[in-house]
């Protein structure tokens, strides 16, 4: 016959295994989330860098146009 503590020990063991499994699952899902977030952030930063380069080129072009107009006047 089972001891009185045996069902509690089995329950505790099962709960422990479930908690470990849940923690591993959550950790894996969080790593996936972080990777996706990191990839999105990298893409946004690259787009911002390209936009800044375009703005810089446009600013330089406008300055050249302004200089040319001042020389004509």
MONOR-V780486 format. One record per pair of residues at least 24 apart in sequence whose ideal C-beta (glycine too) atoms are under 6 Angstrom apart, sorted by the first residue. I is the first residue (numbers start at 1). J is the second residue. D is the distance in Angstrom with one decimal. If there is no record, write none. Layout:
I:J:D ; I:J:D
This chain:
none
